[in-house]
């Protein structure tokens, strides 16, 4: 397809110069170009394809960025980026040093609120709406939230508050085939046009004002009119929940009917009150394979081609700007290992269940859900509820295994403390994406879990170096009658025997992988293998490095740490895939210092700043957490000790 309009769109102002026919053509180009580019370089695909017309209509009707358009999550906003001056840079999306795959305030004035986690858009938009009221300004505030994000409690907390405040805010509920939604029909479409029509709303207001002037029976007449209005809507409209919470509800409308969306937005945009527009869309719209399997095509890896089409062939390059990245090791990922172990444990222990928060695929629980459907719980985007729900199960003798990404578990911190740890309940938290999450960037890196779990009384924290040790640690956690967190990164599990047997490990015990006398490297998780490779290389230079697998982050192996002091080892290096502040290395240094250690210690980990997106290999290199970086850190330690001498 020849792109006629899209390359010329430098800002939403350019949309307003296009006629209806041109706008439809632009939508076709957006869909075609998105499929071409994302299947070439990798990224989120189905979510954006579902909101092409909605995005175009929003920027056409509203005056962004003066009007504030707040997106939930952000992976549905690729078309938004293309329409807001980022066409030339779009092929760099999610690439190291390129555009973010989510919303980022520092990237564009049109990204008015950063978004990577779900269910935040309504709360953020309401804050902007209240700021508008406080400053007596006139801009509009619009929030776009997907049906999945509406399962999050934060969204309903915001709706409740918005209905109470009564300020102007328009919430677009992007419903990609929620089961509660009826099909779009002629009556529903007609009714939506009727109640969103300015003339109708003017007459309704005037009728209400007239009743205020009536000398007699004013209250009864107003009550009758109100009941009549609600009764009609109860018959035809599926959104009375929102009406009861203080919102004017409109819809549902076909989100792929560009003309209908524009017409509806034009009619409701000047309503100075909370409004919810229910829009029905289809994930992956326009790409046959993505429509058939939107879960699989939610995000795609870089392949260079697409096995589907968007108005023609979806093959093609992304302006030659793609930089291919080396793939991870070919063995099973930790995610796949967890899925296998969850099933293995379920076979052996009937008292176990698995819980996740809308991340069945991401956490590897697809095979578990198929085999043990009665013991599988997906609570939606509600991490706090998942944790407290698991606590309730644990009080009655069930052993819950809660699988949530490290970055998403942050949202349930108080629930972990108050509902699990204070009561000492045996809940196991399996934290995928602990450490560098790659191209998803700072909102998804699992940078904080060591720090935020180490500080909780009663919580234990484990980290396997490979898949086999993952099995040992998971069974060890099940053998412990208290809360445990197990963290593992988004990478190869290095080694895993599907038919292997679990060994119960003494809690707090570390494993010396290689003995040495000149320096000790204390490594967490798969960083053990990085340390072993560096130690082997340095041995050729006459430097003897001891490498320790610190599989127990809390409690640590205090007995081993005391041997460092007794052996008078003068150099210690800690390596972790988490922030240094409050991390594993800090715990080690505190213990050694308090027990009289006089040597030199260096901590390696993530910095006290947010790590941006890129491939795992690129980021580890940038942070000096790859083999080259660790090698240099060790040599620096030797130089520093020489200077002290």
Secondary structure, DSSP 4 states (H G I P E B T S, - for coil): ---SSGGG-SSGGGGGG--HHHHHHHHHHHHHHHHHHHHHH-EE-HHHHTTHHHHHHHHHHS-TTTSEEEESSSTT-HHHHHTTT-TTTGGGTTSTTS--SSB-TTT-TT--S-BSSSS-HHHHHHHHHHHHHHTT----EEEEEETTGGGSHHHHHHHHHHHHH---EEEEEEESS-TTPPPP-HHHHHHHHHHH-HHHHHHHHHHHHHHHH-SSSHHHHHHHHHHHHHHHHHHH-S-HHHHHTTPEEEEEEETT-HHHHHHHHHHHTT--SEEEEEEE--TTTT-HHHHHTTTTTSEE---SS-SSBSSSB----STT-----PPPPSSPBHHHHHHHHHHHHHHH-TTEEEEESS-TTTTT-HHHHHH-GGGEEE--S-HHHHHHHHHHHHHTT-EEEEE--HHHHGGGHHHIIIIIITTT---EEEETTBB--GGG-TTT-B-SHHHHHHTSTT-EEEE-SSHHHHHHHHHHHHTSSS-EEEE--SSB-S---TT----PPPTT--EEEE--SSEEEEE-TTHHHHHHHHHHHHHTTT--EEEEE--EEES--HHHHHHHHHTT--EEEEEEEEESTTSHHHHHHHHHHHTT--SEEEEEEE-SS----S-HHHHHHHTT-SHHHHHHHHHHHHHHHHHH-
